[in-house]
Amino acid sequence: MKKLTILFVLAASPAFAASGPFFSLSNTNFIVAIAFLLFVGVLIYLKVPGLLGGLLDKRADGIRAELDEAKSLREEAQTVLADYERKAREVEDQSKRIIEHAKEEAKIAANQAKEDLKVSMARRIAAAEDQIASAQDKAVKEVRDQAVSVAIEAARAVIAKQMTAAQGNALVDDAIKTVEAKLH
């Protein structure tokens, strides 16, 4: 600080340009120089430069603390960001696994549905074949029954034309004996 005072005194070169003796109380330049030196001396005595330095140091410490806090907040934000990015990747991976699993289950369900459809179709075909076979059997039986009826009617007509009453009675008696023999 003393160097600064000397620098100011030397820089006051217009004070040396005044007329008359410089070190006189009638010289205003000398009075201003003394007042300036006294002012600087009072400032030094009251430790104003130290207080200013302390205030500046305190302000620098505050700024440094704010910078450190900002740095820690930035690091914390980066950590949180990395955590969210990691979680986002995990969620994305999990969603991909869920989609893959759903696709596999859909394929399995589709295959099962195909198999069930094949079994159902086979059952329906078998049922239809059974119905067809039953209808064929019924038709064949109806045709046989009709043929038997026609044959009986034809036989009755032929027998009625060719047979006499005595032959008819003998046939009836013979049929009764056959039925009695089979029933007992």
Secondary structure, DSSP 4 states (H G I P E B T S, - for coil): -HHHHHHHHHH-GGGGGSSS-TTSTT-HHHHHHHHHHHHHHHHHHTTHHHHHHHHHHHHHHHHHHHHHHHHHHHHHHHHHHHHHHHHHHHHHHHHHHHHHHHHHHHHHHHHHHHHHHHHHHHHHHHHHHHHHHHHHHHHHHHHHHHHHHHHHHHHHHHHHHH--HHHHHHHHHHHHHHHHHHH-
